[in-house]
Amino acid sequence: MRRGGGVRGFPVPPSRARGRAVPATRPGTAFPTTLARRLRRVRAAAADDTGSALVEFVGAAVLLLIPLVYLVITVGRVQAGAFAVEGAARDAARAVVTAESSAEGVARARAAVELALADQGFDGVDAAGDVLSVECSHDPCLSPDATVGVRVRLDVPLPFVPSALRGWLPLAVPVEASHVTDVDRYAEVRG
């Protein structure tokens, strides 16, 4: 330290000077130091971020977690639909192949599809419409060594969407599954 100054020639501030009196006002200001201290405290209290982290977390939770929860519910519902149509197609093909006649087989296939879809929560689906289609490789459908193909299609509605909007916009995810089963080679011809 040099004489009369601070480190490297910078002057010592008046508040740290040894034995010197601290002036009542700061140089260049007209406020007394007590008023300046009060203003600093008020500014520091206004700039305090206490409690703002909680508000930011709640805001982020609303903006991010609610759409994420909706996405998880929607994907789960579509997965349930895919699982339902896969099981329905497999069961419907078995029902047709094991029936005594083609007409009975289609009726049993409709019942199997409705049961498989209701098992996954898709109640009230009528399998007589576009949901079920049965195709055969031979003219009598249950001829020996013939193949029976079954296709099941379901429109899975998006959750929490009012039914009034579904008439205007396509707010459903289509899922589809097919299954092909062979008729027993040594069975008799069934009409």
Phi and psi restraints in degrees (value plus and minus 20) as a CYANA .aco file:
   2 ARG   PHI    -117.3   -77.3
   2 ARG   PSI     143.1   183.1
   3 ARG   PHI     -93.0   -53.0
   3 ARG   PSI     110.6   150.6
   4 GLY   PHI      61.9   101.9
   4 GLY   PSI     -14.1    25.9
   5 GLY   PHI    -168.9  -128.9
   5 GLY   PSI     158.3   198.3
   6 GLY   PHI    -112.4   -72.4
   6 GLY   PSI    -167.2  -127.2
   7 VAL   PHI     -95.6   -55.6
   7 VAL   PSI     112.9   152.9
   8 ARG   PHI      34.3    74.3
   8 ARG   PSI      15.6    55.6
   9 GLY   PHI      66.7   106.7
   9 GLY   PSI     -21.2    18.8
  10 PHE   PHI     -98.5   -58.5
  10 PHE   PSI     120.9   160.9
  11 PRO   PHI     -89.8   -49.8
  11 PRO   PSI     132.1   172.1
  12 VAL   PHI     -98.6   -58.6
  12 VAL   PSI     112.6   152.6
  13 PRO   PHI     -81.3   -41.3
  13 PRO   PSI     129.3   169.3
  14 PRO   PHI     -81.1   -41.1
  14 PRO   PSI     -49.0    -9.0
  15 SER   PHI     -92.2   -52.2
  15 SER   PSI     -39.6     0.4
  16 ARG   PHI    -125.3   -85.3
  16 ARG   PSI     -21.0    19.0
  17 ALA   PHI     -88.3   -48.3
  17 ALA   PSI     120.6   160.6
  18 ARG   PHI     -99.7   -59.7
  18 ARG   PSI     100.9   140.9
  19 GLY   PHI      56.5    96.5
  19 GLY   PSI     -17.7    22.3
  20 ARG   PHI    -113.4   -73.4
  20 ARG   PSI     130.8   170.8
  21 ALA   PHI    -102.5   -62.5
  21 ALA   PSI     121.5   161.5
  22 VAL   PHI    -104.7   -64.7
  22 VAL   PSI     106.4   146.4
  23 PRO   PHI     -86.6   -46.6
  23 PRO   PSI     134.7   174.7
  24 ALA   PHI     -91.7   -51.7
  24 ALA   PSI     -47.0    -7.0
  25 THR   PHI    -143.8  -103.8
  25 THR   PSI     133.8   173.8
  26 ARG   PHI    -103.1   -63.1
  26 ARG   PSI     129.9   169.9
  27 PRO   PHI     -83.2   -43.2
  27 PRO   PSI     110.4   150.4
  28 GLY   PHI      69.3   109.3
  28 GLY   PSI     -22.4    17.6
  29 THR   PHI    -146.3  -106.3
  29 THR   PSI     136.7   176.7
  30 ALA   PHI    -124.0   -84.0
  30 ALA   PSI     -17.4    22.6
  31 PHE   PHI    -110.7   -70.7
  31 PHE   PSI     121.8   161.8
  32 PRO   PHI     -87.8   -47.8
  32 PRO   PSI     139.2   179.2
  33 THR   PHI     -85.7   -45.7
  33 THR   PSI     -50.5   -10.5
  34 THR   PHI     -87.6   -47.6
  34 THR   PSI     -60.0   -20.0
  35 LEU   PHI     -87.0   -47.0
  35 LEU   PSI     -59.1   -19.1
  36 ALA   PHI     -84.2   -44.2
  36 ALA   PSI     -58.7   -18.7
  37 ARG   PHI     -84.8   -44.8
  37 ARG   PSI     -61.9   -21.9
  38 ARG   PHI     -82.2   -42.2
  38 ARG   PSI     -63.3   -23.3
  39 LEU   PHI     -82.8   -42.8
  39 LEU   PSI     -59.7   -19.7
  40 ARG   PHI     -82.9   -42.9
  40 ARG   PSI     -60.4   -20.4
  41 ARG   PHI     -84.6   -44.6
  41 ARG   PSI     -61.4   -21.4
  42 VAL   PHI     -84.9   -44.9
  42 VAL   PSI     -63.9   -23.9
  43 ARG   PHI     -83.9   -43.9
  43 ARG   PSI     -59.4   -19.4
  44 ALA   PHI     -87.0   -47.0
  44 ALA   PSI     -58.6   -18.6
  45 ALA   PHI     -88.2   -48.2
  45 ALA   PSI     -56.4   -16.4
  46 ALA   PHI     -90.0   -50.0
  46 ALA   PSI     -52.1   -12.1
  47 ALA   PHI    -107.2   -67.2
  47 ALA   PSI     -19.9    20.1
  48 ASP   PHI     -88.9   -48.9
  48 ASP   PSI     114.5   154.5
  49 ASP   PHI    -118.7   -78.7
  49 ASP   PSI      -1.3    38.7
  50 THR   PHI     -83.1   -43.1
  50 THR   PSI     105.5   145.5
  51 GLY   PHI      70.2   110.2
  51 GLY   PSI     -31.9     8.1
  52 SER   PHI     -96.1   -56.1
  52 SER   PSI     -42.4    -2.4
  53 ALA   PHI     -86.2   -46.2
  53 ALA   PSI     -57.6   -17.6
  54 LEU   PHI     -85.4   -45.4
  54 LEU   PSI     -62.1   -22.1
  55 VAL   PHI     -85.0   -45.0
  55 VAL   PSI     -61.7   -21.7
  56 GLU   PHI     -85.8   -45.8
  56 GLU   PSI     -57.5   -17.5
  57 PHE   PHI     -86.3   -46.3
  57 PHE   PSI     -64.1   -24.1
  58 VAL   PHI     -83.8   -43.8
  58 VAL   PSI     -60.8   -20.8
  59 GLY   PHI     -82.6   -42.6
  59 GLY   PSI     -63.0   -23.0
  60 ALA   PHI     -87.0   -47.0
  60 ALA   PSI     -56.7   -16.7
  61 ALA   PHI     -84.0   -44.0
  61 ALA   PSI     -62.3   -22.3
  62 VAL   PHI     -87.2   -47.2
  62 VAL   PSI     -62.1   -22.1
  63 LEU   PHI     -94.6   -54.6
  63 LEU   PSI     -48.3    -8.3
  64 LEU   PHI    -128.6   -88.6
  64 LEU   PSI     -61.2   -21.2
  65 LEU   PHI     -96.9   -56.9
  65 LEU   PSI     -56.5   -16.5
  66 ILE   PHI     -84.7   -44.7
  66 ILE   PSI     -67.7   -27.7
  67 PRO   PHI     -83.7   -43.7
  67 PRO   PSI     -52.5   -12.5
  68 LEU   PHI     -86.4   -46.4
  68 LEU   PSI     -61.4   -21.4
  69 VAL   PHI     -84.4   -44.4
  69 VAL   PSI     -61.4   -21.4
  70 TYR   PHI     -83.3   -43.3
  70 TYR   PSI     -59.8   -19.8
  71 LEU   PHI     -83.6   -43.6
  71 LEU   PSI     -62.0   -22.0
  72 VAL   PHI     -84.6   -44.6
  72 VAL   PSI     -61.7   -21.7
  73 ILE   PHI     -84.3   -44.3
  73 ILE   PSI     -62.2   -22.2
  74 THR   PHI     -85.7   -45.7
  74 THR   PSI     -65.5   -25.5
  75 VAL   PHI     -84.5   -44.5
  75 VAL   PSI     -58.0   -18.0
  76 GLY   PHI     -83.9   -43.9
  76 GLY   PSI     -58.9   -18.9
  77 ARG   PHI     -88.3   -48.3
  77 ARG   PSI     -60.9   -20.9
  78 VAL   PHI     -86.6   -46.6
  78 VAL   PSI     -57.9   -17.9
  79 GLN   PHI     -85.3   -45.3
  79 GLN   PSI     -59.0   -19.0
  80 ALA   PHI     -83.3   -43.3
  80 ALA   PSI     -59.2   -19.2
  81 GLY   PHI     -84.8   -44.8
  81 GLY   PSI     -62.3   -22.3
  82 ALA   PHI     -84.5   -44.5
  82 ALA   PSI     -61.3   -21.3
  83 PHE   PHI     -84.7   -44.7
  83 PHE   PSI     -58.9   -18.9
  84 ALA   PHI     -86.8   -46.8
  84 ALA   PSI     -65.1   -25.1
  85 VAL   PHI     -90.4   -50.4
  85 VAL   PSI     -51.0   -11.0
  86 GLU   PHI     -85.4   -45.4
  86 GLU   PSI     -67.1   -27.1
  87 GLY   PHI     -86.9   -46.9
  87 GLY   PSI     -56.6   -16.6
  88 ALA   PHI     -86.3   -46.3
  88 ALA   PSI     -60.7   -20.7
  89 ALA   PHI     -85.4   -45.4
  89 ALA   PSI     -62.7   -22.7
  90 ARG   PHI     -84.7   -44.7
  90 ARG   PSI     -65.9   -25.9
  91 ASP   PHI     -87.9   -47.9
  91 ASP   PSI     -56.6   -16.6
  92 ALA   PHI     -87.1   -47.1
  92 ALA   PSI     -59.7   -19.7
  93 ALA   PHI     -84.8   -44.8
  93 ALA   PSI     -61.3   -21.3
  94 ARG   PHI     -84.5   -44.5
  94 ARG   PSI     -57.8   -17.8
  95 ALA   PHI     -86.0   -46.0
  95 ALA   PSI     -57.7   -17.7
  96 VAL   PHI     -89.5   -49.5
  96 VAL   PSI     -64.5   -24.5
  97 VAL   PHI     -87.3   -47.3
  97 VAL   PSI     -53.1   -13.1
  98 THR   PHI    -111.6   -71.6
  98 THR   PSI     -18.3    21.7
  99 ALA   PHI     -98.1   -58.1
  99 ALA   PSI     144.2   184.2
 100 GLU   PHI    -101.3   -61.3
 100 GLU   PSI     -46.6    -6.6
 101 SER   PHI    -165.1  -125.1
 101 SER   PSI     146.5   186.5
 102 SER   PHI     -85.5   -45.5
 102 SER   PSI     -60.8   -20.8
 103 ALA   PHI     -84.7   -44.7
 103 ALA   PSI     -61.9   -21.9
 104 GLU   PHI     -86.5   -46.5
 104 GLU   PSI     -56.6   -16.6
 105 GLY   PHI     -83.5   -43.5
 105 GLY   PSI     -61.3   -21.3
 106 VAL   PHI     -86.9   -46.9
 106 VAL   PSI     -59.4   -19.4
 107 ALA   PHI     -85.0   -45.0
 107 ALA   PSI     -61.9   -21.9
 108 ARG   PHI     -87.2   -47.2
 108 ARG   PSI     -54.4   -14.4
 109 ALA   PHI     -85.9   -45.9
 109 ALA   PSI     -60.9   -20.9
 110 ARG   PHI     -81.2   -41.2
 110 ARG   PSI     -63.7   -23.7
 111 ALA   PHI     -84.1   -44.1
 111 ALA   PSI     -59.8   -19.8
 112 ALA   PHI     -85.8   -45.8
 112 ALA   PSI     -59.2   -19.2
 113 VAL   PHI     -86.4   -46.4
 113 VAL   PSI     -66.1   -26.1
 114 GLU   PHI     -82.1   -42.1
 114 GLU   PSI     -58.6   -18.6
 115 LEU   PHI     -88.3   -48.3
 115 LEU   PSI     -63.1   -23.1
 116 ALA   PHI     -86.3   -46.3
 116 ALA   PSI     -58.3   -18.3
 117 LEU   PHI     -91.6   -51.6
 117 LEU   PSI     -58.2   -18.2
 118 ALA   PHI     -87.1   -47.1
 118 ALA   PSI     -49.7    -9.7
 119 ASP   PHI     -83.4   -43.4
 119 ASP   PSI     -49.1    -9.1
 120 GLN   PHI    -119.1   -79.1
 120 GLN   PSI     -10.1    29.9
 121 GLY   PHI      75.5   115.5
 121 GLY   PSI     -10.1    29.9
 122 PHE   PHI    -121.0   -81.0
 122 PHE   PSI      53.8    93.8
 123 ASP   PHI     -99.7   -59.7
 123 ASP   PSI     135.6   175.6
 124 GLY   PHI      56.6    96.6
 124 GLY   PSI      -4.3    35.7
 125 VAL   PHI    -107.5   -67.5
 125 VAL   PSI     104.4   144.4
 126 ASP   PHI    -111.2   -71.2
 126 ASP   PSI      96.9   136.9
 127 ALA   PHI     -96.4   -56.4
 127 ALA   PSI     -25.6    14.4
 128 ALA   PHI     -97.2   -57.2
 128 ALA   PSI     -38.6     1.4
 129 GLY   PHI    -103.6   -63.6
 129 GLY   PSI    -153.6  -113.6
 130 ASP   PHI    -101.4   -61.4
 130 ASP   PSI     -17.1    22.9
 131 VAL   PHI     -93.8   -53.8
 131 VAL   PSI     -61.3   -21.3
 132 LEU   PHI    -140.2  -100.2
 132 LEU   PSI     114.2   154.2
 133 SER   PHI    -156.9  -116.9
 133 SER   PSI     115.0   155.0
 134 VAL   PHI    -138.7   -98.7
 134 VAL   PSI     110.7   150.7
 135 GLU   PHI    -147.8  -107.8
 135 GLU   PSI     121.0   161.0
 136 CYS   PHI    -141.0  -101.0
 136 CYS   PSI     131.8   171.8
 137 SER   PHI    -107.3   -67.3
 137 SER   PSI     -43.4    -3.4
 138 HIS   PHI    -137.5   -97.5
 138 HIS   PSI     142.8   182.8
 139 ASP   PHI     -89.6   -49.6
 139 ASP   PSI     -76.8   -36.8
 140 PRO   PHI     -92.4   -52.4
 140 PRO   PSI      99.9   139.9
 141 CYS   PHI     -78.7   -38.7
 141 CYS   PSI     -54.3   -14.3
 142 LEU   PHI    -121.0   -81.0
 142 LEU   PSI      21.2    61.2
 143 SER   PHI     -96.7   -56.7
 143 SER   PSI     131.8   171.8
 144 PRO   PHI     -79.9   -39.9
 144 PRO   PSI     119.9   159.9
 145 ASP   PHI      46.0    86.0
 145 ASP   PSI      -2.4    37.6
 146 ALA   PHI    -106.3   -66.3
 146 ALA   PSI     143.7   183.7
 147 THR   PHI    -136.6   -96.6
 147 THR   PSI     123.0   163.0
 148 VAL   PHI    -138.8   -98.8
 148 VAL   PSI     101.7   141.7
 149 GLY   PHI    -128.1   -88.1
 149 GLY   PSI     113.4   153.4
 150 VAL   PHI    -144.2  -104.2
 150 VAL   PSI     113.1   153.1
 151 ARG   PHI    -143.6  -103.6
 151 ARG   PSI     109.6   149.6
 152 VAL   PHI    -139.5   -99.5
 152 VAL   PSI     108.0   148.0
 153 ARG   PHI    -146.1  -106.1
 153 ARG   PSI     113.8   153.8
 154 LEU   PHI    -157.5  -117.5
 154 LEU   PSI     116.4   156.4
 155 ASP   PHI    -116.2   -76.2
 155 ASP   PSI      91.9   131.9
 156 VAL   PHI    -107.2   -67.2
 156 VAL   PSI      95.6   135.6
 157 PRO   PHI     -92.6   -52.6
 157 PRO   PSI     126.9   166.9
 158 LEU   PHI     -88.7   -48.7
 158 LEU   PSI     119.6   159.6
 159 PRO   PHI     -90.4   -50.4
 159 PRO   PSI     129.4   169.4
 160 PHE   PHI      44.9    84.9
 160 PHE   PSI       0.3    40.3
 161 VAL   PHI    -121.9   -81.9
 161 VAL   PSI     106.6   146.6
 162 PRO   PHI     -82.6   -42.6
 162 PRO   PSI     127.8   167.8
 163 SER   PHI     -88.5   -48.5
 163 SER   PSI     -42.0    -2.0
 164 ALA   PHI     -85.1   -45.1
 164 ALA   PSI     -53.9   -13.9
 165 LEU   PHI     -94.3   -54.3
 165 LEU   PSI     -45.9    -5.9
 166 ARG   PHI     -87.8   -47.8
 166 ARG   PSI     -42.1    -2.1
 167 GLY   PHI     -93.9   -53.9
 167 GLY   PSI     -46.8    -6.8
 168 TRP   PHI    -112.7   -72.7
 168 TRP   PSI     -60.2   -20.2
 169 LEU   PHI    -141.3  -101.3
 169 LEU   PSI     126.8   166.8
 170 PRO   PHI     -97.4   -57.4
 170 PRO   PSI      72.5   112.5
 171 LEU   PHI    -126.1   -86.1
 171 LEU   PSI      30.8    70.8
 172 ALA   PHI    -163.2  -123.2
 172 ALA   PSI     132.6   172.6
 173 VAL   PHI    -127.0   -87.0
 173 VAL   PSI      97.7   137.7
 174 PRO   PHI     -98.8   -58.8
 174 PRO   PSI     112.4   152.4
 175 VAL   PHI    -144.5  -104.5
 175 VAL   PSI     125.7   165.7
 176 GLU   PHI    -165.5  -125.5
 176 GLU   PSI     125.2   165.2
 177 ALA   PHI    -165.0  -125.0
 177 ALA   PSI     130.1   170.1
 178 SER   PHI    -155.4  -115.4
 178 SER   PSI     134.8   174.8
 179 HIS   PHI    -166.9  -126.9
 179 HIS   PSI     116.7   156.7
 180 VAL   PHI    -137.3   -97.3
 180 VAL   PSI     110.4   150.4
 181 THR   PHI    -149.0  -109.0
 181 THR   PSI     123.1   163.1
 182 ASP   PHI    -109.0   -69.0
 182 ASP   PSI     121.5   161.5
 183 VAL   PHI     -99.4   -59.4
 183 VAL   PSI     123.9   163.9
 184 ASP   PHI     -76.5   -36.5
 184 ASP   PSI     112.3   152.3
 185 ARG   PHI     -86.3   -46.3
 185 ARG   PSI     -51.2   -11.2
 186 TYR   PHI    -121.8   -81.8
 186 TYR   PSI      -7.0    33.0
 187 ALA   PHI    -104.5   -64.5
 187 ALA   PSI     140.1   180.1
 188 GLU   PHI     -99.9   -59.9
 188 GLU   PSI     142.0   182.0
 189 VAL   PHI     -92.0   -52.0
 189 VAL   PSI     106.3   146.3
 190 ARG   PHI    -139.2   -99.2
 190 ARG   PSI     112.8   152.8
